[in-house]
Amino acid sequence: MQKNRDYKTSENLKINAETEKEKTGRNAETKTNENRSSNRRQRRTRRSSQTRRHLLRRNYRPNFSPPTARSRQRPLLQSAPHRPLKASNRNPRILNSMEVEVKLRLPDAAAHRRVTELLSHFIVTVHRQENFFFDGADSELSSKRAVLRVRFSDKEPRCVVSLKARAVLVDGISRVAEDEEEVEESLGRECVTEPRKLLELAESSRVLRRVREEFGVKEFVGLGGFENVRSVFEWKGLKLEVDETKFEFGTCYEIECESSQPEEAKKVLEEFLKENGVEYSYSEKSKFAIFRSGKLP
């Protein structure tokens, strides 16, 4: 028993000695690291002091003179003061909404008459419209694929000003950015007679103000226009507009249907026309494009 106790005591002493040795080693290592860090800080401080003294000696000017005209100029790397862009240089913002329509061309008056007879039980109204178009004197609108239209109708609304831009017509489906508002008919008539009055109307018209400010139009010119008879039908949940458009060089017939699902609307319309033996084709040009081309498609 005595031997066992002596053995355990001896082992404990060895463990304690090793522990003390490890602690001593760690303390020495910590102190060494602290000394190294202190030395590095001292070296950095000395270098910084030397650098500052060197710069002071180099930049020292015993006879200070007032700044010259050159030194008062704007530094070369400083940005130039902001200058707002002129209205004519601004890119027009996206218009308020996107008009999406199915457009199917009817070949002649007989096809037009056949369609209106088939839909006669679904008639809602008939509009007799006058459409007039305008551009800037320097083609500010047409150069950006935009057009300003003033439309008169024998039904409400009597006069509507529309700004349209970036029209795309593919496979009988038209997409065009559009912004429009109603104005007094008498004011619209005055603008058709004297296009310069469109600028005066811009003070109270949101659309015309956009044309002036965003497209930089300073002077308007009239482009002319055409008449249109529009028969409106409510059929199978679709609003169909069957047009008879009268240009100076001829008459054009077309079915339009505005829809948020144009592919489905086009399919329903095509089935209806085929079932009733009515010839048709996909419209390839807008009415305005036909008007500007001076010939029927």
RAVENPE-V10516 format. One record per backbone hydrogen bond with DSSP energy under -1.0 kcal/mol. NH is the residue of the N-H (numbers start at 1). CO is the residue of the C=O. E is the energy in kcal/mol with one decimal. If there is no record, write none. Layout:
BEGIN
<<NH,CO,E> <NH,CO,E>>
END
This chain:
BEGIN
<<5,1,-2.1> <6,2,-2.2> <7,3,-2.3> <8,4,-2.4> <9,5,-2.3> <10,6,-2.2> <11,7,-2.2> <12,8,-2.4> <13,9,-2.1> <14,10,-1.9> <15,11,-2.3> <16,12,-2.5> <17,13,-2.2> <18,14,-2.4> <19,15,-2.5> <20,16,-2.4> <21,17,-2.0> <22,18,-2.3> <23,19,-2.4> <24,20,-2.3> <25,21,-2.2> <26,22,-2.5> <27,23,-2.5> <28,24,-2.2> <29,25,-2.3> <30,26,-2.7> <31,27,-2.4> <32,28,-2.2> <33,29,-2.3> <34,30,-2.4> <35,31,-2.2> <36,32,-2.2> <37,33,-2.5> <38,34,-2.4> <39,35,-2.4> <40,36,-2.4> <41,37,-2.4> <42,38,-2.2> <43,39,-2.4> <44,40,-2.4> <45,41,-2.4> <46,42,-2.4> <47,43,-2.4> <48,44,-2.5> <49,45,-2.3> <50,46,-2.5> <51,47,-2.6> <52,48,-2.5> <53,49,-2.3> <54,50,-2.3> <55,51,-2.5> <56,52,-2.5> <57,53,-2.3> <58,54,-2.3> <59,55,-2.5> <72,68,-1.3> <73,70,-1.2> <78,75,-1.2> <89,86,-1.8> <90,87,-1.1> <97,178,-1.9> <99,176,-3.1> <101,174,-2.3> <102,257,-2.5> <103,172,-3.2> <104,255,-2.5> <105,281,-3.1> <106,253,-2.0> <112,108,-1.9> <113,109,-2.7> <114,110,-2.3> <115,111,-2.1> <116,112,-2.2> <117,113,-2.0> <118,114,-2.1> <119,115,-1.8> <120,117,-1.1> <122,119,-2.5> <123,120,-1.1> <124,232,-3.1> <125,232,-1.1> <127,230,-3.2> <129,228,-3.4> <130,152,-2.4> <131,226,-2.6> <132,150,-2.3> <133,224,-2.5> <134,148,-2.3> <135,221,-2.1> <137,219,-2.4> <139,136,-2.0> <143,139,-2.0> <144,141,-1.6> <145,142,-1.6> <146,141,-2.1> <147,164,-2.4> <148,134,-1.5> <149,162,-2.9> <150,132,-3.0> <151,160,-2.7> <152,130,-2.7> <153,158,-2.0> <160,151,-2.3> <161,181,-2.9> <162,149,-3.0> <163,179,-3.2> <164,147,-2.5> <165,177,-2.1> <166,145,-2.2> <168,175,-2.5> <170,173,-2.3> <173,170,-1.7> <174,101,-3.3> <175,168,-2.9> <176,99,-1.9> <177,165,-2.0> <178,97,-3.3> <179,163,-2.0> <181,161,-2.1> <183,159,-1.9> <188,184,-2.1> <189,185,-2.4> <190,186,-1.8> <191,187,-1.9> <192,188,-1.8> <193,189,-2.0> <194,190,-2.9> <197,194,-2.3> <198,195,-2.0> <199,196,-1.1> <201,197,-2.4> <202,198,-1.1> <203,200,-1.3> <204,201,-1.6> <205,201,-1.6> <209,205,-1.9> <210,206,-1.8> <211,207,-2.0> <212,208,-2.2> <213,209,-2.7> <214,210,-2.8> <217,211,-1.2> <221,135,-2.7> <223,133,-3.0> <226,131,-1.4> <227,246,-1.6> <228,129,-2.2> <229,244,-2.2> <230,127,-3.1> <231,242,-2.5> <232,125,-3.0> <233,240,-2.9> <234,122,-2.1> <235,238,-2.8> <238,235,-2.2> <240,233,-2.6> <241,256,-2.9> <242,231,-2.9> <243,254,-3.2> <244,229,-1.9> <245,252,-2.9> <246,227,-2.5> <247,250,-2.9> <252,245,-2.7> <254,243,-1.7> <255,104,-2.9> <256,241,-2.8> <257,102,-1.8> <259,100,-1.8> <265,261,-2.1> <266,262,-2.7> <267,263,-1.9> <268,264,-2.1> <269,265,-2.3> <270,266,-2.6> <271,267,-2.1> <272,268,-2.0> <273,269,-2.4> <274,270,-2.5> <275,271,-2.5> <276,272,-1.3> <277,274,-1.4> <278,273,-2.8> <281,105,-1.7> <283,103,-2.0> <290,286,-2.2> <291,287,-2.6> <292,288,-2.4> <293,289,-1.8> <294,290,-1.5>>
END
